Amino acid sequence: MIRFHIVTIFPEAVRPYIDASILGRAQEAKHISVAYYDPRELSGNKWGKVDDRPYAGGPGMVMTAEPLLRTLEKIAKSIAKKKATKTKVILFAPGGKQFTNVYAKALVTKYTDIVLISGRYEGIDARVKKIFKAEEVSVGPFVLTGGEVPAMVVVDACARQIEGVLGRHESLEEERYLKTGATASPEMYTRPEVLEWKGKKYRVPKVLLGGDHKKIEEWRKSKQNKA
């Protein structure tokens, strides 16, 4: 079992997605477990305040170090109770290491526990990264309002790499994507063979109807490698 530990001040935004469909079944089957930690609960003040103004000025607020450090320490202690553990701490940042399927595969292969720190506001006090040796990771070349969506992306992509989580056909497609280094999603079709829409007809490519698996595979590769 791979254990995910999500640090977020908005666990209610993450839980519905993680508990639904394939990820929900993966938890029920004990392929993965997901725990949520709200640093406001360890803020040390009656207001649950976890942000403050940045030194040297700048727009917005910054998440303070101590609530996050207390939360990460709590997670570390819970992991220490398990046997043969290896932990990876990830901090989401726009300029971090690019998250890919290959990286997801490496995570579930090398680690038993993956800690995902979902920042908010203008960022997190840099000392958190230094103290817990967190790796900065980015899910894409854009800026989001928080780390909750990246956390869901990581859990989803990682769970797909774990044997037993996906059905057979989905697993085959996963392996195809990883091995070929495809740069585009495969074109997929289902019934009807001829789709009529607003006076036009859209047909399924003939190669997919012929039953020649070698030609079908070559066609799919050609489509996936078109960036």
FIKOLZA-1660 file (N, C-alpha, C; in steps of 0.1 Angstrom, whole numbers, plus 5000, padded with zeros to 4 digits):
% residues 227
   i   px   py   pz ch aa at
   1 5008 4988 5000  A  M  N
   1 5000 5000 5000  A  M CA
   1 5009 5013 5000  A  M  C
   2 5005 5022 4992  A  I  N
   2 5012 5035 4992  A  I CA
   2 5003 5045 5000  A  I  C
   3 5009 5052 5009  A  R  N
   3 5002 5061 5018  A  R CA
   3 5005 5075 5013  A  R  C
   4 4994 5082 5011  A  F  N
   4 4995 5097 5007  A  F CA
   4 4991 5105 5019  A  F  C
   5 4998 5115 5022  A  H  N
   5 4995 5125 5033  A  H CA
   5 4994 5139 5027  A  H  C
   6 4982 5144 5027  A  I  N
   6 4979 5157 5020  A  I CA
   6 4978 5168 5031  A  I  C
   7 4986 5177 5030  A  V  N
   7 4986 5189 5039  A  V CA
   7 4979 5200 5032  A  V  C
   8 4967 5204 5037  A  T  N
   8 4959 5214 5031  A  T CA
   8 4950 5221 5041  A  T  C
   9 4947 5234 5039  A  I  N
   9 4937 5241 5047  A  I CA
   9 4923 5239 5042  A  I  C
  10 4922 5232 5030  A  F  N
  10 4909 5229 5024  A  F CA
  10 4908 5214 5021  A  F  C
  11 4908 5206 5031  A  P  N
  11 4906 5191 5028  A  P CA
  11 4893 5188 5022  A  P  C
  12 4883 5197 5025  A  E  N
  12 4869 5194 5019  A  E CA
  12 4869 5196 5004  A  E  C
  13 4879 5203 4998  A  A  N
  13 4880 5205 4984  A  A CA
  13 4886 5193 4977  A  A  C
  14 4894 5186 4984  A  V  N
  14 4902 5175 4978  A  V CA
  14 4894 5161 4980  A  V  C
  15 4889 5159 4992  A  R  N
  15 4883 5146 4995  A  R CA
  15 4873 5140 4986  A  R  C
  16 4863 5149 4981  A  P  N
  16 4853 5143 4972  A  P CA
  16 4859 5136 4959  A  P  C
  17 4869 5143 4953  A  Y  N
  17 4875 5137 4941  A  Y CA
  17 4883 5124 4945  A  Y  C
  18 4891 5124 4956  A  I  N
  18 4899 5113 4959  A  I CA
  18 4890 5101 4963  A  I  C
  19 4879 5104 4969  A  D  N
  19 4870 5093 4973  A  D CA
  19 4861 5087 4962  A  D  C
  20 4861 5093 4950  A  A  N
  20 4852 5089 4940  A  A CA
  20 4859 5079 4930  A  A  C
  21 4850 5071 4923  A  S  N
  21 4854 5063 4912  A  S CA
  21 4866 5054 4915  A  S  C
  22 4876 5054 4906  A  I  N
  22 4888 5045 4907  A  I CA
  22 4896 5047 4920  A  I  C
  23 4898 5060 4923  A  L  N
  23 4906 5062 4935  A  L CA
  23 4898 5058 4948  A  L  C
  24 4885 5059 4948  A  G  N
  24 4877 5055 4960  A  G CA
  24 4878 5040 4961  A  G  C
  25 4878 5033 4950  A  R  N
  25 4879 5018 4950  A  R CA
  25 4893 5014 4954  A  R  C
  26 4903 5021 4950  A  A  N
  26 4917 5018 4953  A  A CA
  26 4919 5019 4968  A  A  C
  27 4912 5028 4975  A  Q  N
  27 4913 5029 4989  A  Q CA
  27 4906 5018 4996  A  Q  C
  28 4894 5014 4991  A  E  N
  28 4886 5003 4997  A  E CA
  28 4894 4990 4995  A  E  C
  29 4901 4989 4984  A  A  N
  29 4909 4976 4982  A  A CA
  29 4923 4977 4989  A  A  C
  30 4926 4988 4996  A  K  N
  30 4938 4990 5003  A  K CA
  30 4950 4990 4994  A  K  C
  31 4949 4995 4982  A  H  N
  31 4960 4997 4973  A  H CA
  31 4967 5010 4977  A  H  C
  32 4959 5020 4981  A  I  N
  32 4964 5033 4986  A  I CA
  32 4956 5037 4999  A  I  C
  33 4962 5046 5006  A  S  N
  33 4955 5052 5017  A  S CA
  33 4957 5067 5016  A  S  C
  34 4948 5075 5020  A  V  N
  34 4949 5090 5019  A  V CA
  34 4945 5096 5032  A  V  C
  35 4954 5104 5038  A  A  N
  35 4951 5111 5050  A  A CA
  35 4952 5126 5048  A  A  C
  36 4944 5133 5055  A  Y  N
  36 4944 5148 5054  A  Y CA
  36 4948 5155 5067  A  Y  C
  37 4956 5165 5065  A  Y  N
  37 4961 5173 5077  A  Y CA
  37 4959 5188 5074  A  Y  C
  38 4952 5194 5083  A  D  N
  38 4949 5208 5082  A  D CA
  38 4958 5216 5092  A  D  C
  39 4968 5223 5086  A  P  N
  39 4977 5231 5095  A  P CA
  39 4971 5241 5104  A  P  C
  40 4958 5245 5101  A  R  N
  40 4951 5254 5110  A  R CA
  40 4949 5248 5124  A  R  C
  41 4948 5235 5124  A  E  N
  41 4945 5228 5137  A  E CA
  41 4958 5229 5146  A  E  C
  42 4969 5232 5140  A  L  N
  42 4982 5233 5148  A  L CA
  42 4988 5247 5147  A  L  C
  43 4979 5257 5145  A  S  N
  43 4984 5271 5142  A  S CA
  43 4990 5277 5155  A  S  C
  44 4985 5272 5167  A  G  N
  44 4990 5278 5179  A  G CA
  44 4983 5291 5183  A  G  C
  45 4972 5295 5176  A  N  N
  45 4964 5306 5180  A  N CA
  45 4950 5303 5178  A  N  C
  46 4941 5310 5185  A  K  N
  46 4927 5307 5186  A  K CA
  46 4920 5310 5173  A  K  C
  47 4926 5317 5164  A  W  N
  47 4919 5320 5151  A  W CA
  47 4922 5310 5140  A  W  C
  48 4932 5302 5143  A  G  N
  48 4936 5292 5132  A  G CA
  48 4943 5299 5121  A  G  C
  49 4950 5310 5124  A  K  N
  49 4957 5318 5114  A  K CA
  49 4970 5312 5110  A  K  C
  50 4972 5310 5097  A  V  N
  50 4984 5303 5092  A  V CA
  50 4992 5312 5082  A  V  C
  51 4989 5324 5081  A  D  N
  51 4995 5333 5071  A  D CA
  51 5000 5346 5077  A  D  C
  52 5009 5353 5071  A  D  N
  52 5014 5366 5075  A  D CA
  52 5020 5373 5064  A  D  C
  53 5023 5386 5066  A  R  N
  53 5029 5394 5056  A  R CA
  53 5043 5390 5053  A  R  C
  54 5048 5391 5040  A  P  N
  54 5061 5387 5037  A  P CA
  54 5071 5398 5041  A  P  C
  55 5083 5393 5046  A  Y  N
  55 5094 5403 5049  A  Y CA
  55 5098 5410 5036  A  Y  C
  56 5102 5422 5036  A  A  N
  56 5107 5430 5025  A  A CA
  56 5096 5434 5016  A  A  C
  57 5083 5431 5020  A  G  N
  57 5072 5435 5012  A  G CA
  57 5069 5426 5001  A  G  C
  58 5058 5430 4994  A  G  N
  58 5054 5421 4983  A  G CA
  58 5039 5419 4984  A  G  C
  59 5032 5415 4973  A  P  N
  59 5018 5413 4973  A  P CA
  59 5014 5401 4981  A  P  C
  60 5002 5401 4986  A  G  N
  60 4996 5389 4992  A  G CA
  60 5002 5385 5006  A  G  C
  61 4999 5373 5010  A  M  N
  61 5004 5368 5023  A  M CA
  61 5012 5355 5020  A  M  C
  62 5019 5351 5030  A  V  N
  62 5027 5339 5030  A  V CA
  62 5024 5330 5041  A  V  C
  63 5023 5317 5038  A  M  N
  63 5020 5307 5048  A  M CA
  63 5031 5306 5058  A  M  C
  64 5028 5307 5071  A  T  N
  64 5039 5307 5081  A  T CA
  64 5045 5293 5083  A  T  C
  65 5057 5293 5088  A  A  N
  65 5064 5280 5089  A  A CA
  65 5059 5271 5100  A  A  C
  66 5057 5277 5112  A  E  N
  66 5054 5268 5124  A  E CA
  66 5042 5259 5123  A  E  C
  67 5030 5264 5118  A  P  N
  67 5019 5254 5117  A  P CA
  67 5022 5243 5107  A  P  C
  68 5029 5246 5096  A  L  N
  68 5033 5235 5087  A  L CA
  68 5043 5226 5093  A  L  C
  69 5053 5231 5100  A  L  N
  69 5063 5223 5106  A  L CA
  69 5057 5213 5116  A  L  C
  70 5048 5219 5124  A  R  N
  70 5041 5210 5134  A  R CA
  70 5033 5199 5127  A  R  C
  71 5027 5203 5116  A  T  N
  71 5019 5193 5109  A  T CA
  71 5028 5182 5103  A  T  C
  72 5039 5186 5097  A  L  N
  72 5048 5177 5091  A  L CA
  72 5055 5168 5101  A  L  C
  73 5057 5173 5113  A  E  N
  73 5063 5165 5124  A  E CA
  73 5053 5155 5129  A  E  C
  74 5040 5159 5129  A  K  N
  74 5029 5149 5132  A  K CA
  74 5029 5138 5122  A  K  C
  75 5030 5141 5110  A  I  N
  75 5030 5131 5099  A  I CA
  75 5042 5122 5101  A  I  C
  76 5054 5128 5103  A  A  N
  76 5066 5120 5105  A  A CA
  76 5065 5110 5116  A  A  C
  77 5059 5114 5127  A  K  N
  77 5057 5105 5139  A  K CA
  77 5048 5094 5135  A  K  C
  78 5037 5097 5128  A  S  N
  78 5028 5086 5124  A  S CA
  78 5034 5076 5115  A  S  C
  79 5043 5081 5106  A  I  N
  79 5050 5072 5096  A  I CA
  79 5060 5063 5104  A  I  C
  80 5066 5069 5114  A  A  N
  80 5077 5062 5122  A  A CA
  80 5071 5050 5129  A  A  C
  81 5058 5049 5131  A  K  N
  81 5052 5038 5137  A  K CA
  81 5051 5026 5128  A  K  C
  82 5052 5028 5115  A  K  N
  82 5051 5018 5105  A  K CA
  82 5065 5011 5103  A  K  C
  83 5065 5000 5097  A  K  N
  83 5077 4993 5094  A  K CA
  83 5082 4995 5080  A  K  C
  84 5096 4995 5078  A  A  N
  84 5102 4996 5065  A  A CA
  84 5096 5007 5056  A  A  C
  85 5097 5019 5061  A  T  N
  85 5091 5031 5054  A  T CA
  85 5101 5039 5047  A  T  C
  86 5097 5046 5037  A  K  N
  86 5106 5055 5030  A  K CA
  86 5097 5067 5025  A  K  C
  87 5100 5079 5029  A  T  N
  87 5091 5090 5027  A  T CA
  87 5097 5100 5017  A  T  C
  88 5087 5105 5009  A  K  N
  88 5091 5116 5000  A  K CA
  88 5082 5128 5003  A  K  C
  89 5088 5140 5005  A  V  N
  89 5080 5152 5008  A  V CA
  89 5080 5161 4996  A  V  C
  90 5068 5164 4991  A  I  N
  90 5067 5173 4979  A  I CA
  90 5060 5186 4982  A  I  C
  91 5066 5196 4977  A  L  N
  91 5060 5210 4979  A  L CA
  91 5057 5215 4965  A  L  C
  92 5045 5219 4962  A  F  N
  92 5041 5224 4949  A  F CA
  92 5045 5238 4947  A  F  C
  93 5051 5240 4935  A  A  N
  93 5056 5254 4931  A  A CA
  93 5057 5255 4916  A  A  C
  94 5053 5266 4910  A  P  N
  94 5053 5267 4896  A  P CA
  94 5066 5264 4889  A  P  C
  95 5077 5267 4896  A  G  N
  95 5090 5266 4890  A  G CA
  95 5097 5253 4894  A  G  C
  96 5089 5243 4900  A  G  N
  96 5095 5231 4905  A  G CA
  96 5098 5221 4894  A  G  C
  97 5102 5209 4897  A  K  N
  97 5105 5198 4888  A  K CA
  97 5092 5194 4882  A  K  C
  98 5092 5192 4868  A  Q  N
  98 5080 5189 4861  A  Q CA
  98 5075 5175 4865  A  Q  C
  99 5062 5174 4868  A  F  N
  99 5056 5161 4872  A  F CA
  99 5052 5154 4859  A  F  C
 100 5056 5142 4858  A  T  N
 100 5053 5133 4846  A  T CA
 100 5049 5120 4850  A  T  C
 101 5044 5112 4841  A  N  N
 101 5041 5098 4844  A  N CA
 101 5053 5090 4848  A  N  C
 102 5064 5093 4843  A  V  N
 102 5077 5086 4847  A  V CA
 102 5080 5089 4861  A  V  C
 103 5078 5102 4865  A  Y  N
 103 5080 5106 4879  A  Y CA
 103 5070 5099 4888  A  Y  C
 104 5058 5098 4884  A  A  N
 104 5048 5092 4892  A  A CA
 104 5051 5077 4894  A  A  C
 105 5056 5070 4884  A  K  N
 105 5060 5056 4885  A  K CA
 105 5072 5055 4895  A  K  C
 106 5081 5064 4894  A  A  N
 106 5093 5064 4903  A  A CA
 106 5088 5066 4918  A  A  C
 107 5078 5074 4920  A  L  N
 107 5074 5077 4934  A  L CA
 107 5068 5064 4940  A  L  C
 108 5059 5057 4933  A  V  N
 108 5053 5045 4939  A  V CA
 108 5062 5033 4939  A  V  C
 109 5073 5034 4932  A  T  N
 109 5083 5023 4932  A  T CA
 109 5093 5025 4943  A  T  C
 110 5096 5037 4947  A  K  N
 110 5107 5040 4956  A  K CA
 110 5102 5043 4970  A  K  C
 111 5089 5048 4972  A  Y  N
 111 5085 5053 4985  A  Y CA
 111 5072 5046 4990  A  Y  C
 112 5071 5045 5003  A  T  N
 112 5059 5040 5009  A  T CA
 112 5050 5051 5013  A  T  C
 113 5055 5063 5016  A  D  N
 113 5047 5074 5021  A  D CA
 113 5051 5086 5013  A  D  C
 114 5041 5093 5007  A  I  N
 114 5043 5105 4999  A  I CA
 114 5035 5117 5006  A  I  C
 115 5042 5127 5010  A  V  N
 115 5036 5138 5017  A  V CA
 115 5035 5150 5007  A  V  C
 116 5023 5155 5005  A  L  N
 116 5020 5165 4995  A  L CA
 116 5016 5178 5003  A  L  C
 117 5024 5188 5002  A  I  N
 117 5022 5201 5008  A  I CA
 117 5015 5210 4999  A  I  C
 118 5002 5213 5001  A  S  N
 118 4994 5222 4993  A  S CA
 118 4995 5236 4998  A  S  C
 119 5003 5244 4992  A  G  N
 119 5004 5258 4996  A  G CA
 119 4992 5267 4992  A  G  C
 120 4992 5279 4998  A  R  N
 120 4981 5288 4994  A  R CA
 120 4987 5302 4995  A  R  C
 121 4979 5312 4991  A  Y  N
 121 4984 5326 4991  A  Y CA
 121 4995 5328 4982  A  Y  C
 122 5006 5335 4986  A  E  N
 122 5017 5338 4977  A  E CA
 122 5028 5328 4978  A  E  C
 123 5026 5318 4987  A  G  N
 123 5036 5307 4989  A  G CA
 123 5038 5303 5003  A  G  C
 124 5049 5296 5006  A  I  N
 124 5051 5290 5019  A  I CA
 124 5065 5295 5024  A  I  C
 125 5066 5298 5036  A  D  N
 125 5079 5302 5042  A  D CA
 125 5090 5292 5038  A  D  C
 126 5101 5297 5031  A  A  N
 126 5111 5288 5025  A  A CA
 126 5118 5279 5035  A  A  C
 127 5117 5282 5048  A  R  N
 127 5124 5274 5058  A  R CA
 127 5117 5260 5059  A  R  C
 128 5104 5259 5056  A  V  N
 128 5097 5246 5056  A  V CA
 128 5104 5236 5046  A  V  C
 129 5107 5241 5034  A  K  N
 129 5114 5233 5024  A  K CA
 129 5128 5229 5029  A  K  C
 130 5135 5238 5035  A  K  N
 130 5148 5235 5040  A  K CA
 130 5148 5224 5051  A  K  C
 131 5139 5226 5061  A  I  N
 131 5139 5218 5073  A  I CA
 131 5135 5203 5069  A  I  C
 132 5125 5202 5061  A  F  N
 132 5120 5188 5057  A  F CA
 132 5125 5183 5044  A  F  C
 133 5135 5191 5038  A  K  N
 133 5141 5186 5025  A  K CA
 133 5130 5183 5015  A  K  C
 134 5120 5191 5014  A  A  N
 134 5110 5189 5004  A  A CA
 134 5114 5192 4990  A  A  C
 135 5109 5185 4980  A  E  N
 135 5112 5187 4966  A  E CA
 135 5101 5195 4960  A  E  C
 136 5105 5206 4953  A  E  N
 136 5095 5214 4946  A  E CA
 136 5091 5207 4933  A  E  C
 137 5078 5206 4931  A  V  N
 137 5072 5199 4919  A  V CA
 137 5062 5208 4913  A  V  C
 138 5061 5208 4900  A  S  N
 138 5051 5216 4892  A  S CA
 138 5043 5206 4884  A  S  C
 139 5030 5208 4883  A  V  N
 139 5022 5200 4874  A  V CA
 139 5020 5206 4861  A  V  C
 140 5026 5218 4858  A  G  N
 140 5024 5224 4846  A  G CA
 140 5029 5239 4846  A  G  C
 141 5031 5244 4834  A  P  N
 141 5037 5258 4833  A  P CA
 141 5026 5269 4835  A  P  C
 142 5020 5269 4847  A  F  N
 142 5010 5278 4850  A  F CA
 142 5009 5280 4865  A  F  C
 143 5002 5290 4869  A  V  N
 143 5001 5293 4884  A  V CA
 143 4986 5291 4888  A  V  C
 144 4985 5283 4899  A  L  N
 144 4971 5281 4904  A  L CA
 144 4969 5288 4917  A  L  C
 145 4957 5288 4922  A  T  N
 145 4955 5295 4935  A  T CA
 145 4959 5287 4947  A  T  C
 146 4962 5275 4945  A  G  N
 146 4966 5266 4957  A  G CA
 146 4971 5253 4952  A  G  C
 147 4976 5245 4961  A  G  N
 147 4982 5232 4958  A  G CA
 147 4973 5221 4958  A  G  C
 148 4960 5223 4960  A  E  N
 148 4950 5212 4961  A  E CA
 148 4948 5205 4948  A  E  C
 149 4947 5212 4937  A  V  N
 149 4946 5205 4924  A  V CA
 149 4958 5197 4921  A  V  C
 150 4970 5203 4922  A  P  N
 150 4982 5195 4920  A  P CA
 150 4983 5182 4929  A  P  C
 151 4978 5183 4941  A  A  N
 151 4978 5171 4950  A  A CA
 151 4969 5161 4945  A  A  C
 152 4958 5164 4940  A  M  N
 152 4949 5155 4934  A  M CA
 152 4955 5148 4921  A  M  C
 153 4962 5157 4913  A  V  N
 153 4968 5152 4901  A  V CA
 153 4979 5141 4905  A  V  C
 154 4987 5144 4915  A  V  N
 154 4997 5134 4919  A  V CA
 154 4991 5121 4924  A  V  C
 155 4981 5122 4933  A  V  N
 155 4975 5110 4938  A  V CA
 155 4969 5102 4927  A  V  C
 156 4962 5108 4917  A  D  N
 156 4956 5101 4906  A  D CA
 156 4966 5095 4897  A  D  C
 157 4976 5102 4893  A  A  N
 157 4987 5097 4884  A  A CA
 157 4995 5086 4891  A  A  C
 158 4998 5087 4903  A  C  N
 158 5005 5077 4911  A  C CA
 158 4997 5064 4913  A  C  C
 159 4984 5066 4916  A  A  N
 159 4976 5054 4919  A  A CA
 159 4975 5046 4906  A  A  C
 160 4975 5052 4894  A  R  N
 160 4974 5044 4882  A  R CA
 160 4985 5035 4880  A  R  C
 161 4997 5038 4886  A  Q  N
 161 5009 5030 4884  A  Q CA
 161 5009 5018 4893  A  Q  C
 162 4999 5017 4903  A  I  N
 162 5000 5006 4912  A  I CA
 162 4992 4994 4907  A  I  C
 163 4998 4982 4907  A  E  N
 163 4991 4970 4902  A  E CA
 163 4978 4968 4909  A  E  C
 164 4967 4965 4902  A  G  N
 164 4954 4962 4907  A  G CA
 164 4945 4974 4908  A  G  C
 165 4950 4986 4906  A  V  N
 165 4941 4998 4907  A  V CA
 165 4933 4999 4894  A  V  C
 166 4939 4997 4882  A  L  N
 166 4932 4998 4870  A  L CA
 166 4927 4985 4864  A  L  C
 167 4918 4986 4855  A  G  N
 167 4914 4974 4848  A  G CA
 167 4924 4971 4837  A  G  C
 168 4923 4959 4831  A  R  N
 168 4933 4954 4821  A  R CA
 168 4935 4964 4810  A  R  C
 169 4925 4969 4804  A  H  N
 169 4926 4977 4792  A  H CA
 169 4932 4990 4795  A  H  C
 170 4929 4996 4806  A  E  N
 170 4935 5009 4811  A  E CA
 170 4949 5007 4814  A  E  C
 171 4953 4995 4819  A  S  N
 171 4967 4992 4823  A  S CA
 171 4975 4992 4810  A  S  C
 172 4970 4985 4800  A  L  N
 172 4977 4984 4787  A  L CA
 172 4980 4998 4781  A  L  C
 173 4970 5007 4781  A  E  N
 173 4972 5020 4776  A  E CA
 173 4982 5028 4784  A  E  C
 174 4982 5026 4797  A  E  N
 174 4992 5032 4806  A  E CA
 174 5006 5028 4802  A  E  C
 175 5008 5015 4800  A  E  N
 175 5021 5010 4796  A  E CA
 175 5025 5015 4782  A  E  C
 176 5016 5016 4773  A  R  N
 176 5019 5021 4760  A  R CA
 176 5024 5036 4760  A  R  C
 177 5017 5044 4768  A  Y  N
 177 5021 5058 4770  A  Y CA
 177 5035 5059 4775  A  Y  C
 178 5038 5051 4786  A  L  N
 178 5051 5052 4793  A  L CA
 178 5062 5047 4784  A  L  C
 179 5060 5036 4776  A  K  N
 179 5071 5030 4768  A  K CA
 179 5074 5038 4756  A  K  C
 180 5063 5044 4749  A  T  N
 180 5065 5050 4736  A  T CA
 180 5070 5065 4738  A  T  C
 181 5068 5071 4750  A  G  N
 181 5071 5085 4752  A  G CA
 181 5062 5093 4743  A  G  C
 182 5049 5090 4742  A  A  N
 182 5040 5097 4733  A  A CA
 182 5039 5111 4737  A  A  C
 183 5037 5120 4727  A  T  N
 183 5036 5134 4730  A  T CA
 183 5021 5139 4728  A  T  C
 184 5012 5130 4725  A  A  N
 184 4998 5134 4723  A  A CA
 184 4990 5122 4728  A  A  C
 185 4977 5125 4732  A  S  N
 185 4968 5115 4736  A  S CA
 185 4963 5107 4724  A  S  C
 186 4961 5094 4725  A  P  N
 186 4956 5086 4714  A  P CA
 186 4942 5089 4710  A  P  C
 187 4939 5088 4697  A  E  N
 187 4926 5091 4692  A  E CA
 187 4918 5078 4695  A  E  C
 188 4907 5079 4702  A  M  N
 188 4898 5068 4705  A  M CA
 188 4884 5070 4699  A  M  C
 189 4878 5059 4695  A  Y  N
 189 4865 5059 4689  A  Y CA
 189 4856 5048 4694  A  Y  C
 190 4843 5050 4694  A  T  N
 190 4834 5040 4698  A  T CA
 190 4821 5041 4689  A  T  C
 191 4811 5033 4691  A  R  N
 191 4799 5034 4683  A  R CA
 191 4792 5047 4683  A  R  C
 192 4786 5052 4673  A  P  N
 192 4784 5045 4660  A  P CA
 192 4796 5046 4651  A  P  C
 193 4797 5038 4640  A  E  N
 193 4808 5038 4631  A  E CA
 193 4807 5051 4623  A  E  C
 194 4795 5056 4620  A  V  N
 194 4793 5069 4613  A  V CA
 194 4785 5078 4621  A  V  C
 195 4791 5089 4626  A  L  N
 195 4784 5099 4634  A  L CA
 195 4779 5110 4625  A  L  C
 196 4766 5113 4626  A  E  N
 196 4761 5124 4618  A  E CA
 196 4758 5135 4628  A  E  C
 197 4763 5147 4625  A  W  N
 197 4762 5158 4634  A  W CA
 197 4761 5171 4626  A  W  C
 198 4750 5178 4627  A  K  N
 198 4747 5190 4620  A  K CA
 198 4750 5189 4605  A  K  C
 199 4745 5179 4599  A  G  N
 199 4746 5177 4584  A  G CA
 199 4759 5171 4579  A  G  C
 200 4768 5168 4588  A  K  N
 200 4781 5163 4584  A  K CA
 200 4782 5148 4589  A  K  C
 201 4790 5140 4582  A  K  N
 201 4793 5127 4587  A  K CA
 201 4807 5125 4591  A  K  C
 202 4809 5119 4603  A  Y  N
 202 4822 5117 4608  A  Y CA
 202 4824 5102 4610  A  Y  C
 203 4834 5097 4603  A  R  N
 203 4836 5082 4603  A  R CA
 203 4848 5078 4612  A  R  C
 204 4846 5066 4617  A  V  N
 204 4858 5059 4624  A  V CA
 204 4868 5056 4614  A  V  C
 205 4881 5059 4616  A  P  N
 205 4892 5055 4606  A  P CA
 205 4891 5040 4603  A  P  C
 206 4893 5038 4590  A  K  N
 206 4891 5024 4585  A  K CA
 206 4901 5014 4591  A  K  C
 207 4913 5019 4595  A  V  N
 207 4923 5010 4600  A  V CA
 207 4918 5004 4613  A  V  C
 208 4909 5011 4621  A  L  N
 208 4904 5005 4633  A  L CA
 208 4894 4995 4632  A  L  C
 209 4889 4994 4619  A  L  N
 209 4878 4984 4617  A  L CA
 209 4883 4971 4610  A  L  C
 210 4895 4971 4606  A  G  N
 210 4900 4960 4599  A  G CA
 210 4905 4948 4606  A  G  C
 211 4908 4950 4619  A  G  N
 211 4912 4938 4628  A  G CA
 211 4927 4935 4626  A  G  C
 212 4935 4943 4619  A  D  N
 212 4949 4941 4618  A  D CA
 212 4956 4948 4629  A  D  C
 213 4960 4941 4640  A  H  N
 213 4965 4947 4652  A  H CA
 213 4978 4955 4650  A  H  C
 214 4986 4949 4641  A  K  N
 214 4999 4956 4638  A  K CA
 214 4997 4969 4632  A  K  C
 215 4988 4970 4622  A  K  N
 215 4985 4983 4615  A  K CA
 215 4978 4993 4625  A  K  C
 216 4970 4987 4634  A  I  N
 216 4963 4996 4644  A  I CA
 216 4973 5002 4653  A  I  C
 217 4983 4994 4657  A  E  N
 217 4993 4999 4667  A  E CA
 217 5002 5009 4660  A  E  C
 218 5005 5007 4647  A  E  N
 218 5013 5017 4640  A  E CA
 218 5006 5030 4638  A  E  C
 219 4993 5029 4635  A  W  N
 219 4984 5041 4634  A  W CA
 219 4984 5049 4647  A  W  C
 220 4982 5042 4658  A  R  N
 220 4981 5048 4671  A  R CA
 220 4994 5055 4674  A  R  C
 221 5005 5049 4671  A  K  N
 221 5018 5055 4674  A  K CA
 221 5020 5067 4666  A  K  C
 222 5016 5067 4653  A  S  N
 222 5018 5078 4645  A  S CA
 222 5010 5090 4650  A  S  C
 223 4998 5087 4655  A  K  N
 223 4989 5098 4660  A  K CA
 223 4995 5104 4673  A  K  C
 224 5000 5095 4682  A  Q  N
 224 5005 5099 4695  A  Q CA
 224 5018 5107 4694  A  Q  C
 225 5025 5104 4684  A  N  N
 225 5038 5111 4683  A  N CA
 225 5037 5125 4675  A  N  C
 226 5025 5129 4672  A  K  N
 226 5023 5142 4666  A  K CA
 226 5020 5152 4677  A  K  C
 227 5030 5160 4680  A  A  N
 227 5028 5170 4691  A  A CA
 227 5019 5181 4687  A  A  C
% end
